[in-house]
Amino acid sequence: MSEFLEIPSPCIGTCVIDEESELCLGCNRTVDEIALWGDLTPSEAVLMMEVVHTRTLLLWEDWEAREDPTLQ
């Protein structure tokens, strides 16, 4: 018997691609990563989630390091 493991998508429904970073402002994935999501194996999806999580942490560190961080 085989088990099917579905990894929840990191999509939060805020699908806007930032022109400068080329990342989705909602999930911090690239367009290519978004397109690939449905075809990934569970282990590949977990790896992508780790990459996206690390990317998000680095983006926050960069934002917090700014002298006057604002949302605009």
Secondary structure, 3 states (H helix, E strand, C coil): CCCCCCCCCCCCCCCCECCCCCEECCCCCEHHHHHHHHHCCHHHHHHHHHHHHHHHHHHHHHHHHCCCCCCC
